[in-house]
Amino acid sequence: MNINLITNVTGFPHGTATAKRINMIGKALIDSNNTFSVYTNCLTHNKYNNEPLGIYNGINFRYLHGSVNLEGRAIRKTFLFIKGIINLVLLLRSLKGIVYIYAQGNLFNVITTFLCKYYGLTIIEEINEWYHNEPGNNLRKFIVEGPMIKMADGAITISSNINDKVLDIKPSINSIIIPVLEDPDKYNSLTRLKGRDYCFWMGLVDGYIEDILLIIEASGIAYSKKCDYDIIISGPYNDASYRRIMLTAEQANFPKENIKLLGYIDDDALSKFCYNAFFYIVPMWDDIRSSHRFPTKIASFMFCGNPIITSKIGEIGNILTHKHNSLFFLPGDVNDLSKQIILLFDNDILYKNICKNSIVTAHKYFSYKSYSDILNAYFKSFDFLN
């Protein structure tokens, strides 16, 4: 079966969590003898993406607008967006079967959805976030709960909470829950490096700045209790975020020199930093977005076999267990977070048990190989529509 994924929210093959999820789902489908192609109209520059078309891990990819040099003025990006839409029309006119849209409720999603309907193509939507009900998201709410879900034939969701929301809007939709996926072999060749203990965090710094500030505030308390470690942060950031991070460190009495901002790094470097961390913190909050998402980074962290400190929110509470394969802190509670950090440093037996159980849990829930046949059967269930 030929499966064509269309997106504009990430470049390919390299990127952040979105590119990784696309890669893992693609690998799972290829393992079950499907072909998987990615067409992107992304306008965000990534120095590691230097070919406008090619093959990566068996996945065919192409930039619809034909450019990987995505730096420059808004007028140029507008031209590239329009060029990409024109090529999208030409592409969809020539396709048959299933189009898998990964655009998360934006204008490009609407355009692609209507074009797919016009050309009689089966639509499957990726839905792994649910924050459009927050104030100021009226347009996104209209798109997600309107054409994005109501015009789709199927939906791939990342959690049972999101899946239930989708079914409430369109009970007849053919939906499936595919959690965070990771390659279980990715870290096998890595060796542990000696050095200072550090807490590792990765993601979009500007978008999740409050998470990072919470980590620093809690680390200030832990540092005052003789827990000495670095905080290493991987991901793109702007000057304003950098200033807020350093100001928070100063206010929290956490040494600024213990904070390392790596910026955006390649996959190999990211894996090494991830693998050699002493622990990870994945902040969650008592809000709609946290209760419906499942952070992609959790799968990577657990395969590395180091402890995660997070909160029992949404799907996380169905997979992780406090003091078994993780530690939980009350959402957004800096004092409770600091207590869990101190516990990791003070209790070697607990630390080692969490490390061991983390890997077992990762193989049970997050290996892309476990979902190869499941995804294959899901996509084949749409054959009758084509």
CORURHU-V778730 format. One line per field, one symbol per residue. ss: DSSP state (@ for helix, = for strand, . for the rest). burial: b if it has 9 or more other ideal C-beta (glycine too) atoms within 8 Angstrom, else e. Layout:
ss = ???
burial = ???
This chain:
ss = .======.........@@@@@@@@@@@@@@@...======............====..=====..........@@@@@@@@@@@@@@@@@@@@@...=====....@@@@@@@@@@@@...======..........@@@@@@@@@@@@@...====..@@@@@@@@@@....====....=...............=====......@@@@@@@@@@@@@@@@.....=====....@@@@@@@@@@@@@....@@@=====...@@@@@@@@@...===......@@@@@....@@@@@@@@..====.....@@@@..=...===.....@@@@@@@@@@@@@.@@@@@@@@@@@@@@@@@@.=@@@@@@@@@@@@@..@@@.
burial = bbbbbbbbbbbbbbbbbbbbbbbbbbbbbbebebebbbbbbbbeebeebeeeeeebeebbbbbbbeebebeeeeeebeebbebbbebbbebbeebebbbbbbbbbbebbbbbbbbbbebebbbbbbbbbbbbebeebeebbebbbebbbbbbbbbbbbbebbbebbbeebeebbbbbbbbbbebeebeeeeeeeeeebbbbbbebbebbebbbbbbbbbbbbbeeebebbbbbbbebeeebbebbbebbeebebeeebbbbbeeeeeebbbbbbbbbebbbbbbbeebbbbbbbbbbbbbbbbbebbbbbbebbbbeeebeeebbbbbbebeebebbbbbbbbbeeeeebbebbbbbbbbbbbebbbbeebbebbbebbeebeeee
